[in-house]
């Protein structure tokens, strides 16, 4: 590839979160990955964590994002940081899809959700120098974490 690619050469694919899916494009460099994720109306992911910081910007629509026992109602233009290792999940309670830009550091390019289609932005002959390869870790169904505590704040 190259450190520059045209947008139409980055495939838009389905990321399968187990009981929810969304469409996304994903690219990565040495230190970070970037996802442009469109979540359909009604989308509700399972609580999960990963060993990377996540920076979010909601391009359009609305989205509730939960970080442990806190609830954040994002509207178009809002930003949110999810610290590494924190349990989090999202819920699109609106009737329309929303588009969220997510930056993960270190990048999630080796996560099974995006590994098969994420595009590396590296010059030919460049040896990537990755910081690590975190992956999403979904909570087990019998985990004592109670998502309903935060979701009650979602109005």
C-alpha positions as CSV (number, residue, x, y, z in Angstrom):
1,X,0.0,0.0,0.0
2,X,1.1,3.5,0.7
3,X,0.9,6.1,3.5
4,X,-1.9,7.6,1.2
5,X,-4.9,5.7,-0.2
6,X,-8.0,6.9,-1.9
7,X,-11.1,6.6,0.1
8,X,-12.8,4.3,-2.4
9,X,-9.9,1.8,-2.1
10,X,-10.7,1.2,1.6
11,X,-13.5,-1.4,1.7
12,X,-16.6,-0.8,3.7
13,X,-17.4,-4.0,5.5
14,X,-19.6,-5.4,8.2
15,X,-18.1,-5.7,11.7
16,X,-19.8,-8.4,13.7
17,X,-20.0,-7.7,17.4
18,X,-21.8,-11.0,18.2
19,X,-25.4,-9.8,18.6
20,X,-25.0,-6.5,16.7
21,X,-23.3,-5.4,13.4
22,X,-22.3,-2.1,11.9
23,X,-20.6,-1.1,8.6
24,X,-17.1,0.3,8.8
25,X,-14.0,1.4,7.0
26,X,-10.7,0.9,8.9
27,X,-7.1,2.0,8.4
28,X,-4.1,1.8,10.6
29,X,-0.5,3.0,10.9
30,X,2.2,2.1,13.5
31,X,0.6,3.6,16.6
32,X,-3.1,4.0,15.9
33,X,-6.1,2.7,13.9
34,X,-9.0,4.7,12.6
35,X,-12.5,3.4,12.1
36,X,-15.5,5.1,10.5
37,X,-18.4,3.1,11.8
38,X,-22.0,3.6,10.8
39,X,-24.4,2.1,13.4
40,X,-27.9,1.4,12.3
41,X,-31.0,2.5,14.3
42,X,-31.5,0.2,17.3
43,X,-27.8,-0.9,17.3
44,X,-26.8,-2.1,20.8
45,X,-23.3,-3.5,21.4
46,X,-22.3,-5.8,24.3
47,X,-20.1,-4.4,27.1
48,X,-16.5,-4.9,26.2
49,X,-13.0,-3.6,26.9
50,X,-9.6,-3.4,25.2
51,X,-6.1,-2.4,26.1
52,X,-6.1,0.8,24.1
53,X,-7.4,4.3,24.4
54,X,-10.4,5.2,22.2
55,X,-11.1,8.7,21.0
56,X,-14.6,9.2,19.4
57,X,-16.2,11.9,17.3
58,X,-19.8,11.6,16.3
59,X,-20.1,12.8,12.7
60,X,-23.9,12.6,12.4
61,X,-26.9,11.2,14.3
62,X,-27.1,10.5,18.0
63,X,-25.6,7.7,20.1
64,X,-25.6,6.7,23.8
65,X,-22.1,5.6,24.9
66,X,-21.7,3.9,28.3
67,X,-18.4,3.8,30.2
68,X,-18.8,1.6,33.2
69,X,-21.5,3.2,35.3
70,X,-21.7,6.5,33.3
71,X,-24.0,7.4,30.3
72,X,-23.1,9.9,27.6
73,X,-25.6,11.1,25.0
74,X,-23.5,12.1,22.0
75,X,-25.0,14.3,19.3
76,X,-23.4,15.2,16.0
77,X,-20.1,17.0,16.6
78,X,-19.5,15.6,20.1
79,X,-16.3,14.0,21.3
80,X,-15.7,11.3,23.9
81,X,-12.6,9.6,25.2
82,X,-12.7,6.0,26.5
83,X,-9.6,5.2,28.7
84,X,-7.8,1.9,28.0
85,X,-9.2,-1.1,29.9
86,X,-12.6,0.5,30.7
87,X,-15.8,-1.5,30.1
88,X,-17.9,0.3,27.5
89,X,-20.7,-0.2,24.9
90,X,-23.0,1.9,22.8
91,X,-26.7,2.0,21.9
92,X,-28.3,3.9,19.1
93,X,-31.7,4.6,20.5
94,X,-32.6,6.9,17.6
95,X,-34.7,6.0,14.5
96,X,-31.8,6.9,12.2
97,X,-28.2,5.6,11.7
98,X,-25.3,7.4,13.2
99,X,-21.6,7.6,12.1
100,X,-18.9,7.5,14.6
101,X,-15.2,8.1,14.0
102,X,-13.0,6.0,16.4
103,X,-9.3,6.3,16.9
104,X,-7.6,3.5,18.9
105,X,-4.1,3.7,20.3
106,X,-2.4,1.2,20.1
107,X,-4.4,0.3,17.0
108,X,-7.0,-2.5,16.8
109,X,-5.8,-3.7,13.4
110,X,-5.3,-7.3,14.7
111,X,-8.8,-7.5,16.3
112,X,-10.8,-10.2,14.5
113,X,-13.6,-7.6,14.0
114,X,-11.6,-5.6,11.5
115,X,-8.4,-7.6,10.7
116,X,-9.6,-9.1,7.5
117,X,-10.4,-5.7,5.9
118,X,-8.4,-3.0,7.7
119,X,-5.9,-1.2,5.3
120,X,-2.4,-0.5,6.5
121,X,-1.0,2.9,5.6
122,X,2.6,2.0,5.1
123,X,5.0,2.7,2.2
124,X,6.3,-0.3,0.1
125,X,9.3,-1.7,1.9
126,X,8.4,0.1,5.2
127,X,8.5,-2.2,8.2
128,X,5.6,-1.4,10.5
129,X,6.6,-0.8,14.1
130,X,3.4,-1.5,16.1
131,X,2.9,-0.5,19.7
132,X,0.9,-3.6,20.4
133,X,-2.2,-5.4,19.1
134,X,-5.1,-5.1,21.5
135,X,-8.4,-6.8,20.8
136,X,-12.0,-6.4,22.0
137,X,-12.7,-8.6,25.0
138,X,-16.5,-9.0,25.5
139,X,-17.8,-9.7,28.9
140,X,-19.0,-13.2,29.5
141,X,-22.8,-13.7,29.9
142,X,-22.3,-14.6,33.6
143,X,-20.0,-11.6,34.3
144,X,-21.3,-9.7,37.4
145,X,-21.0,-6.4,35.6
146,X,-24.5,-4.8,35.5
147,X,-25.0,-2.7,32.3
148,X,-28.5,-1.7,33.4
149,X,-27.1,0.7,36.0
150,X,-25.7,3.0,33.3
151,X,-28.5,2.3,30.8
152,X,-31.1,3.6,33.2
153,X,-29.5,7.0,32.7
154,X,-30.2,6.9,29.0
155,X,-33.6,8.5,29.3
